């Protein structure tokens, strides 16, 4: 789906994927599930016959990094920065995979006798500062460290195209997802949504027309600033409701019984899969009560 400028959005089984194309090559934000790698490569080839140069991981969930290995091997690095070359091929023979340092730490962490992810899928160009910027295909690419789902999330701003790719900090298909064990929190999600609002501008500030800066959500549809405002207000209201209940000493079961999400459930409720509304309420409660 064409988004704006030279940026496209690919939608399939897994997380949304952002593609930027130009004379220098192809940049991907996230790579989807491993099983979708061939489909992803075919979709990219329809947009450009240039090599994949960069992959940016917004987090380390399998639906965001599953295609790293095969997509990186299909590309070629423009060397520079903190590039790790020893991944089974020379650095120039694969696309650079960019992520915050803690994403590499988790993906390379031993799990039994093996790492949690194959070595070829690991980030090869990590950063530890609040922002990593570079120039590619005629525009500034700004990668922001923005915790949300985890402590290592990133969001990407394509400055000339005026497009923000948010990863799972913003989604339209469910309540926010965050993992307390990996450093995520409801407060971090709200801070991330506020940053998206800082980066975006509506087409007409007086009438709040649709358009302006476009926002590619981690899951769900293509959006603009007005959509993020609605979502940010919803998350903030639910946070405040549960925070008030926590301050009154209510137990988790009492909070669940109070149904703090009830008026938003027709839009965002999910009762199956790994992240249900009940799990979301419990995660918010534990995040705010510091009992996790």
MARLO-862120 format. One record per residue (C-alpha): residue in one letter; x, y, z. Coordinates in nm, 2 decimals. Layout:
N
+-------+--------+--------+--------+
: mardo :   east :  north :     up :
+-------+--------+--------+--------+
:     A :      X :      Y :      Z :
...
+-------+--------+--------+--------+
***
This chain:
292
+-------+--------+--------+--------+
: mardo :   east :  north :     up :
+-------+--------+--------+--------+
:     X :   0.00 :   0.00 :   0.00 :
:     X :   0.15 :   0.34 :  -0.10 :
:     X :   0.17 :   0.56 :   0.21 :
:     X :   0.35 :   0.88 :   0.13 :
:     X :   0.67 :   0.99 :  -0.04 :
:     X :   0.88 :   0.68 :  -0.12 :
:     X :   0.73 :   0.48 :   0.18 :
:     X :   0.50 :   0.18 :   0.15 :
:     X :   0.31 :  -0.04 :   0.40 :
:     X :   0.30 :  -0.42 :   0.36 :
:     X :   0.02 :  -0.60 :   0.55 :
:     X :   0.00 :  -0.98 :   0.60 :
:     X :   0.02 :  -1.25 :   0.86 :
:     X :   0.22 :  -1.09 :   1.14 :
:     X :   0.32 :  -0.73 :   1.21 :
:     X :   0.29 :  -0.45 :   0.96 :
:     X :   0.61 :  -0.39 :   0.76 :
:     X :   0.73 :  -0.05 :   0.64 :
:     X :   0.93 :  -0.04 :   0.31 :
:     X :   1.12 :   0.26 :   0.19 :
:     X :   1.26 :   0.24 :  -0.17 :
:     X :   1.49 :   0.46 :  -0.37 :
:     X :   1.81 :   0.48 :  -0.58 :
:     X :   2.03 :   0.35 :  -0.30 :
:     X :   1.82 :   0.05 :  -0.22 :
:     X :   1.55 :  -0.08 :   0.01 :
:     X :   1.50 :  -0.02 :   0.38 :
:     X :   1.26 :  -0.24 :   0.59 :
:     X :   1.11 :  -0.17 :   0.93 :
:     X :   1.05 :  -0.52 :   1.07 :
:     X :   1.04 :  -0.84 :   0.87 :
:     X :   0.72 :  -1.02 :   0.99 :
:     X :   0.70 :  -1.39 :   1.06 :
:     X :   0.96 :  -1.63 :   0.93 :
:     X :   0.70 :  -1.83 :   0.74 :
:     X :   0.61 :  -1.52 :   0.54 :
:     X :   0.97 :  -1.44 :   0.43 :
:     X :   0.93 :  -1.56 :   0.07 :
:     X :   0.61 :  -1.36 :   0.03 :
:     X :   0.78 :  -1.05 :   0.18 :
:     X :   1.07 :  -1.08 :  -0.06 :
:     X :   0.83 :  -1.11 :  -0.35 :
:     X :   0.64 :  -0.80 :  -0.24 :
:     X :   0.97 :  -0.60 :  -0.20 :
:     X :   1.08 :  -0.71 :  -0.55 :
:     X :   0.76 :  -0.57 :  -0.69 :
:     X :   0.85 :  -0.23 :  -0.54 :
:     X :   1.22 :  -0.23 :  -0.63 :
:     X :   1.50 :  -0.43 :  -0.79 :
:     X :   1.76 :  -0.27 :  -0.57 :
:     X :   1.92 :  -0.46 :  -0.28 :
:     X :   1.79 :  -0.45 :   0.07 :
:     X :   2.03 :  -0.23 :   0.26 :
:     X :   1.88 :  -0.18 :   0.60 :
:     X :   1.64 :  -0.37 :   0.83 :
:     X :   1.52 :  -0.19 :   1.15 :
:     X :   1.38 :  -0.40 :   1.43 :
:     X :   1.12 :  -0.22 :   1.64 :
:     X :   1.12 :  -0.50 :   1.90 :
:     X :   1.22 :  -0.87 :   1.93 :
:     X :   0.88 :  -1.04 :   1.90 :
:     X :   0.88 :  -1.32 :   1.63 :
:     X :   0.62 :  -1.14 :   1.42 :
:     X :   0.86 :  -0.85 :   1.39 :
:     X :   1.20 :  -1.02 :   1.35 :
:     X :   1.11 :  -1.36 :   1.21 :
:     X :   1.22 :  -1.28 :   0.86 :
:     X :   1.55 :  -1.11 :   0.96 :
:     X :   1.78 :  -1.39 :   0.86 :
:     X :   1.64 :  -1.46 :   0.51 :
:     X :   1.58 :  -1.09 :   0.43 :
:     X :   1.92 :  -0.99 :   0.55 :
:     X :   2.09 :  -1.26 :   0.34 :
:     X :   1.90 :  -1.13 :   0.04 :
:     X :   2.05 :  -0.78 :   0.09 :
:     X :   2.38 :  -0.60 :   0.11 :
:     X :   2.52 :  -0.36 :   0.37 :
:     X :   2.64 :  -0.01 :   0.31 :
:     X :   2.90 :  -0.05 :   0.58 :
:     X :   2.95 :   0.20 :   0.86 :
:     X :   2.86 :   0.24 :   1.22 :
:     X :   2.87 :  -0.03 :   1.49 :
:     X :   2.84 :  -0.31 :   1.23 :
:     X :   2.91 :  -0.66 :   1.34 :
:     X :   3.06 :  -0.87 :   1.06 :
:     X :   3.09 :  -1.22 :   1.21 :
:     X :   2.74 :  -1.36 :   1.14 :
:     X :   2.84 :  -1.64 :   0.90 :
:     X :   2.92 :  -1.39 :   0.61 :
:     X :   3.11 :  -1.07 :   0.57 :
:     X :   2.93 :  -0.76 :   0.68 :
:     X :   2.90 :  -0.64 :   0.32 :
:     X :   2.72 :  -0.96 :   0.21 :
:     X :   2.40 :  -0.90 :   0.41 :
:     X :   2.17 :  -0.61 :   0.49 :
:     X :   2.25 :  -0.42 :   0.81 :
:     X :   2.00 :  -0.51 :   1.09 :
:     X :   1.95 :  -0.21 :   1.32 :
:     X :   1.81 :  -0.23 :   1.67 :
:     X :   1.85 :  -0.10 :   2.02 :
:     X :   2.12 :  -0.29 :   2.21 :
:     X :   1.89 :  -0.47 :   2.45 :
:     X :   1.72 :  -0.63 :   2.15 :
:     X :   2.05 :  -0.79 :   2.04 :
:     X :   2.11 :  -0.89 :   2.41 :
:     X :   1.78 :  -1.08 :   2.43 :
:     X :   1.80 :  -1.24 :   2.08 :
:     X :   2.15 :  -1.37 :   2.15 :
:     X :   2.09 :  -1.48 :   2.51 :
:     X :   2.14 :  -1.85 :   2.55 :
:     X :   1.83 :  -2.06 :   2.59 :
:     X :   1.94 :  -2.40 :   2.69 :
:     X :   2.23 :  -2.49 :   2.46 :
:     X :   2.13 :  -2.24 :   2.19 :
:     X :   2.04 :  -1.88 :   2.15 :
:     X :   1.68 :  -1.78 :   2.15 :
:     X :   1.71 :  -1.67 :   1.78 :
:     X :   1.95 :  -1.80 :   1.51 :
:     X :   2.26 :  -1.59 :   1.48 :
:     X :   2.18 :  -1.48 :   1.13 :
:     X :   1.87 :  -1.31 :   1.26 :
:     X :   2.05 :  -1.10 :   1.52 :
:     X :   2.09 :  -0.72 :   1.48 :
:     X :   2.43 :  -0.63 :   1.33 :
:     X :   2.42 :  -0.25 :   1.39 :
:     X :   2.31 :  -0.16 :   1.74 :
:     X :   2.27 :   0.17 :   1.92 :
:     X :   2.25 :   0.27 :   2.29 :
:     X :   2.17 :   0.64 :   2.27 :
:     X :   1.82 :   0.80 :   2.25 :
:     X :   1.83 :   0.84 :   1.87 :
:     X :   2.02 :   0.70 :   1.57 :
:     X :   2.00 :   0.91 :   1.25 :
:     X :   2.13 :   0.85 :   0.90 :
:     X :   2.06 :   0.96 :   0.54 :
:     X :   1.91 :   0.71 :   0.29 :
:     X :   1.73 :   0.74 :  -0.04 :
:     X :   1.72 :   1.11 :  -0.02 :
:     X :   1.58 :   1.16 :   0.32 :
:     X :   1.67 :   1.17 :   0.69 :
:     X :   1.59 :   0.84 :   0.88 :
:     X :   1.55 :   0.89 :   1.25 :
:     X :   1.54 :   0.58 :   1.47 :
:     X :   1.42 :   0.67 :   1.82 :
:     X :   1.46 :   0.44 :   2.13 :
:     X :   1.11 :   0.44 :   2.27 :
:     X :   1.03 :   0.17 :   2.53 :
:     X :   0.68 :   0.04 :   2.52 :
:     X :   0.62 :  -0.33 :   2.45 :
:     X :   0.98 :  -0.39 :   2.58 :
:     X :   1.26 :  -0.17 :   2.71 :
:     X :   1.43 :  -0.19 :   2.37 :
:     X :   1.15 :  -0.07 :   2.13 :
:     X :   1.23 :   0.17 :   1.84 :
:     X :   1.01 :   0.38 :   1.62 :
:     X :   1.12 :   0.52 :   1.29 :
:     X :   1.05 :   0.87 :   1.14 :
:     X :   1.10 :   0.92 :   0.76 :
:     X :   1.14 :   1.30 :   0.76 :
:     X :   1.10 :   1.39 :   0.40 :
:     X :   0.82 :   1.14 :   0.33 :
:     X :   0.66 :   1.25 :   0.67 :
:     X :   0.58 :   0.90 :   0.78 :
:     X :   0.62 :   0.75 :   1.13 :
:     X :   0.65 :   0.37 :   1.17 :
:     X :   0.56 :   0.30 :   1.53 :
:     X :   0.61 :  -0.07 :   1.59 :
:     X :   0.39 :  -0.20 :   1.87 :
:     X :   0.38 :   0.13 :   2.06 :
:     X :   0.07 :   0.20 :   1.85 :
:     X :  -0.18 :  -0.05 :   1.71 :
:     X :  -0.54 :  -0.03 :   1.60 :
:     X :  -0.65 :  -0.40 :   1.64 :
:     X :  -0.64 :  -0.43 :   2.02 :
:     X :  -0.55 :  -0.27 :   2.35 :
:     X :  -0.18 :  -0.20 :   2.39 :
:     X :   0.05 :  -0.50 :   2.43 :
:     X :   0.35 :  -0.47 :   2.67 :
:     X :   0.57 :  -0.72 :   2.85 :
:     X :   0.66 :  -0.64 :   3.21 :
:     X :   0.93 :  -0.91 :   3.21 :
:     X :   1.11 :  -0.74 :   2.92 :
:     X :   1.08 :  -0.39 :   3.06 :
:     X :   0.76 :  -0.27 :   2.90 :
:     X :   0.49 :  -0.08 :   3.09 :
:     X :   0.16 :   0.11 :   3.04 :
:     X :   0.34 :   0.43 :   3.13 :
:     X :   0.60 :   0.36 :   2.86 :
:     X :   0.32 :   0.30 :   2.60 :
:     X :   0.17 :   0.64 :   2.68 :
:     X :   0.50 :   0.81 :   2.66 :
:     X :   0.55 :   0.65 :   2.32 :
:     X :   0.21 :   0.76 :   2.20 :
:     X :   0.29 :   1.11 :   2.32 :
:     X :   0.61 :   1.10 :   2.11 :
:     X :   0.42 :   1.00 :   1.80 :
:     X :   0.19 :   1.30 :   1.86 :
:     X :   0.50 :   1.52 :   1.89 :
:     X :   0.63 :   1.40 :   1.56 :
:     X :   0.31 :   1.41 :   1.36 :
:     X :   0.12 :   1.71 :   1.21 :
:     X :  -0.24 :   1.71 :   1.07 :
:     X :  -0.30 :   1.83 :   0.72 :
:     X :  -0.50 :   2.13 :   0.85 :
:     X :  -0.45 :   2.22 :   1.22 :
:     X :  -0.77 :   2.42 :   1.23 :
:     X :  -1.01 :   2.17 :   1.09 :
:     X :  -0.81 :   1.86 :   1.19 :
:     X :  -0.85 :   1.72 :   0.84 :
:     X :  -0.73 :   1.37 :   0.77 :
:     X :  -0.38 :   1.35 :   0.62 :
:     X :  -0.06 :   1.52 :   0.71 :
:     X :   0.20 :   1.30 :   0.87 :
:     X :   0.10 :   0.93 :   0.81 :
:     X :   0.14 :   0.67 :   1.08 :
:     X :   0.21 :   0.30 :   1.01 :
:     X :   0.08 :   0.11 :   1.31 :
:     X :   0.25 :  -0.21 :   1.44 :
:     X :  -0.08 :  -0.40 :   1.37 :
:     X :  -0.39 :  -0.27 :   1.21 :
:     X :  -0.46 :   0.00 :   0.95 :
:     X :  -0.28 :   0.30 :   0.82 :
:     X :  -0.34 :   0.61 :   1.03 :
:     X :  -0.28 :   0.98 :   1.08 :
:     X :  -0.24 :   1.19 :   1.39 :
:     X :  -0.62 :   1.20 :   1.46 :
:     X :  -0.62 :   0.82 :   1.50 :
:     X :  -0.33 :   0.83 :   1.74 :
:     X :  -0.50 :   1.10 :   1.94 :
:     X :  -0.81 :   0.88 :   1.99 :
:     X :  -0.60 :   0.58 :   2.09 :
:     X :  -0.38 :   0.78 :   2.32 :
:     X :  -0.68 :   0.93 :   2.50 :
:     X :  -0.83 :   0.58 :   2.54 :
:     X :  -0.51 :   0.43 :   2.69 :
:     X :  -0.47 :   0.73 :   2.92 :
:     X :  -0.83 :   0.71 :   3.05 :
:     X :  -0.80 :   0.34 :   3.12 :
:     X :  -0.46 :   0.40 :   3.29 :
:     X :  -0.62 :   0.67 :   3.51 :
:     X :  -0.92 :   0.45 :   3.60 :
:     X :  -0.70 :   0.16 :   3.71 :
:     X :  -0.46 :   0.39 :   3.88 :
:     X :  -0.75 :   0.53 :   4.09 :
:     X :  -0.86 :   0.17 :   4.18 :
:     X :  -0.50 :   0.08 :   4.28 :
:     X :  -0.48 :   0.39 :   4.50 :
:     X :  -0.80 :   0.28 :   4.67 :
:     X :  -0.64 :  -0.05 :   4.76 :
:     X :  -0.86 :  -0.26 :   4.52 :
:     X :  -0.74 :  -0.61 :   4.44 :
:     X :  -0.68 :  -0.74 :   4.09 :
:     X :  -1.00 :  -0.93 :   4.10 :
:     X :  -1.20 :  -0.63 :   4.21 :
:     X :  -1.04 :  -0.42 :   3.93 :
:     X :  -1.14 :  -0.69 :   3.67 :
:     X :  -1.49 :  -0.70 :   3.81 :
:     X :  -1.52 :  -0.32 :   3.78 :
:     X :  -1.46 :  -0.36 :   3.40 :
:     X :  -1.25 :  -0.05 :   3.35 :
:     X :  -1.24 :  -0.10 :   2.97 :
:     X :  -1.61 :  -0.17 :   2.92 :
:     X :  -1.69 :   0.14 :   2.71 :
:     X :  -1.40 :   0.07 :   2.47 :
:     X :  -1.45 :  -0.30 :   2.44 :
:     X :  -1.67 :  -0.28 :   2.13 :
:     X :  -1.36 :  -0.14 :   1.95 :
:     X :  -1.06 :  -0.31 :   2.11 :
:     X :  -1.18 :  -0.61 :   2.30 :
:     X :  -1.01 :  -0.95 :   2.23 :
:     X :  -1.10 :  -1.27 :   2.41 :
:     X :  -0.87 :  -1.51 :   2.24 :
:     X :  -0.51 :  -1.54 :   2.15 :
:     X :  -0.20 :  -1.45 :   2.36 :
:     X :  -0.32 :  -1.10 :   2.45 :
:     X :  -0.68 :  -1.07 :   2.57 :
:     X :  -0.85 :  -0.78 :   2.74 :
:     X :  -0.83 :  -0.96 :   3.07 :
:     X :  -0.46 :  -1.00 :   3.03 :
:     X :  -0.43 :  -0.63 :   2.94 :
:     X :  -0.62 :  -0.52 :   3.25 :
:     X :  -0.40 :  -0.74 :   3.47 :
:     X :  -0.08 :  -0.61 :   3.31 :
:     X :  -0.19 :  -0.25 :   3.36 :
:     X :  -0.27 :  -0.33 :   3.73 :
:     X :   0.06 :  -0.49 :   3.79 :
:     X :   0.25 :  -0.22 :   3.60 :
:     X :   0.09 :   0.05 :   3.82 :
:     X :   0.09 :  -0.13 :   4.15 :
:     X :   0.46 :  -0.24 :   4.11 :
:     X :   0.37 :  -0.60 :   4.20 :
:     X :   0.52 :  -0.75 :   3.89 :
+-------+--------+--------+--------+
***
